[in-house]
């Protein structure tokens, strides 16, 4: 009788508790922690930026949860392939080399590349190629790869100094350790508003940004593509542009 009573009590407890609910999947977006205005960690330690806000909106619209985790840019694709993160939406340029390893969404933004100097510098964009100057660039970026390859082909005289982020190159520029920096336009424009620097000209080709996923993650790719499609058709898209890119 005691065993039977215990069994009945256990059954009643199960009925009260209900069936076990599987924990909801949280997708991890790997971001560059210092790539304003697209992705960065603000002073309070919170991920922020155009891409962060866009992905948050897409996640809410498409019915999934997302967490933004800073990852060293040099290792961000290896981290994706190792399944430490689930996708990358952080101002990543779509390139043939990257597309061999990952799948990209339809491009959601285009950027040009620019040279930056100190505000009082007389150096021009055209002069940089033939002068013995040092140009700072973020390591692991598509623009840095393009610049290194073209420098070798064209025999340009300047030296490239690599940094972990574009803002770090800007700091060395302001402090006189390098003569110029080269980067995408958005972080250059952001720096121009905050530091005594100026954009002096463009280089390279126009780049397209896309979110990257593992080759096998077609369902997630479809969610992100549909999400960007809906976002671009929503008034919030223009709000994001005004908030982060047109300030």
N, C-alpha and C positions, 0 to 999 in steps of 0.2 A: 504493500500500500504506500509506503514512504517513497519508493522509487517512482511509482505511478504519479504521486502528488508532485514530486519534483519535476517530472516530465511535463505535466500539465502547466505548472508555473513557468517553466522555461518557454513553452509554446506561447503562453499569454504575453510574456515579456517581448518575444519576437514580434507579435502582432502589434503591440504598443509602439515598439521602436520602428516598425516598418522595414521594408527592404533596404539593404545597403545601397547608398547612392555613390556612384563612381565620381571621383574627383574631376572637376572640369579641367580640360587641357588649357594651359597657359602658354602661348607662343612667345618665345624670347626673340626680340629684335636686337641684333648687335649694332651698336652705334659708335661713332667716333666721339670721344668725350670732349673734343675741342675743335669743332668745325662749325662755328656760327656763320650764318643764321640757320643752317639746316639741322644740325644736331650738336648738342653740347650739354654739359652738366652745369647748372646755374650755381650761384653762391650758396644756396640752401642745400645743395647736393641732389637736386631734382633734375632728371633728364628733361630737356626742353628743345625747342626749335621747330622749324617748319615741318620736317619729316616726322618728328615725334608727335606733334599735334595732328598731322594728317593720318598717321597710323592709328592713333587713338580713336579718331572719328571713324575710320574704316572698320576697326575692331568692333566698335559699338554697333555700327550699321550691319556688319556681316555676322554678328553673333558669336564672336570669340573674345577671349581675354588676351591681353598682351602686356609684357614687361620689357622695358628698355634697359639693356645692360651694356655699359661701356666696354669696348674691346680694343686692344692695340691694333691700329689700322694695318700694320704689316702682316698681322696674323689673323685678320678677320675672316678671310675665306677659308683658311685651314680650320679655324674654329667652327665655321658653318659645316664643313665636310665632316668634322669629328663629332657633330651633333651636340656641341656645347651651346649653340644658339640655333634658332629655327629659320631665321631669315635676316637679311641686311637691308634696312632702308635708312640710309645715312649719307646722302649725296654721293652715291657710288656711280662712277661713269661706266657705261656699257662699252666693253671692249671685246674684240675677238678672242683674246687670250683668256679673259675671265669667262666668256661664254662657253669655252671648252670645258670648264669645270662646274659652272652653275647655270641655272636658267634665270633669265631676267623677265620682269614684267614689261609691258609696253612702256616706253619712255614717258615719264611724267613731268620732266623739266629739262630745259637746255641751258647751258652756260658757256661763256667764252673764258679764255685764260688771259691774264693780264700781268704786266710788270708793275711793281710798286717801288717807289723810292721815298727817301725822307722829303718832307715838304719843301725844304730849301735846296734840294739837289737840282743841278742843271743837267744831269744825265738824261739822255733820251732813250727811248726803246730801241731805236736803230743803232745807237752807239754801243749798247750792251754787248752785242754779238762780237764786236771787234776789239773790245777793250779788256785789259787785264783786271777784271773786277770779280767779286764773289757774289753769286746769286743764291739766295736761300730758297729751298723748296721742301715740301713735306715728302718724306720717304714713302715709297709704296704707292704713290698716286699715279694715275694715268698721265697727267701732265709732266710729272718728273721723268717718267719712262720716255715719253715723246722727246722731251728736252735733251736727255742724255743721248738718245739715238741720233737725233738731228745734229747735236753738237759734234759728235764723232764724224758724221757724214760731211758736214759743212766745214769742219775745222774751226769752229768758233773758239775764241780765246778765253772766254770767261771760265771761272771755276764754279762748280756746283757744290754747295754745302747742304747736307740733308738734315732735316729736323723731324721730330715726332709729330709736329702739327704746324699748320700755317701761322697761327698766332705766335708760336715760339720764334719763327723766322722774322715776324714783324718786330718782336721785342729786340732781337739782335740788330735789326735794321735801325730801329730808333736809337739804340745805344752805340751805333757806329761800327759794329763788328762786321757788317757786310754792307755792300753798296746798293743792293737791290734784292727784291724777293719776287718770286713768280708763283702764281696760284690761280684758282678759279676766281671769277669776278665777285660772287657773293661774299666770301670771307674778306676779300680785298676791300670791298665797299664798306663792310662792317668795320674794318680797321681804319679806313679813311675817316669815318665818323668819330672814332674814339681816340686816335693817335695822330701825331704830327707827320703823317705820311700822305702820299698822293699816288693815284693810278696814272701811269704815263703812256700806256699803250698795250696793245694786245699781241698775243703770239699763238701759234699752233692752230688747232681746229676747234670748232664748236663741239662741245661734248653733250651727250644725252645721259641723264640720270635714270636709273631703274632700280627697283627692289630685286634682290637676288635670293633665290631659294635653291635647295639641293635638286639635282636632276630628277630624283624620284618623287618629289613632293608636288605633283601636279595639282592636287586638290587645294593646297595652300596657294599655289601660283594663281589658280583660278579665282580664289577668294580675293587676293590682292588686286588682280586685274579688274575684277568687277567692282571692288571697293574704290579704286582710283577713278573708274568710269563714273560711278555714282557721285563721288566727291567733286569731280570737275564740273558736274552738272548742277551742283548745289551751291547756293550763295556763300556757303562757308569757305569754299575754295578761294574766292576773291578776298574774303576776310583774312584768310591765312597769308595770302600774298601781301596784303596791306600791312598786316601785323609784323611779318618777318622779313619781307623782301623789299618793300617800298618805303621803309621808314626813312 
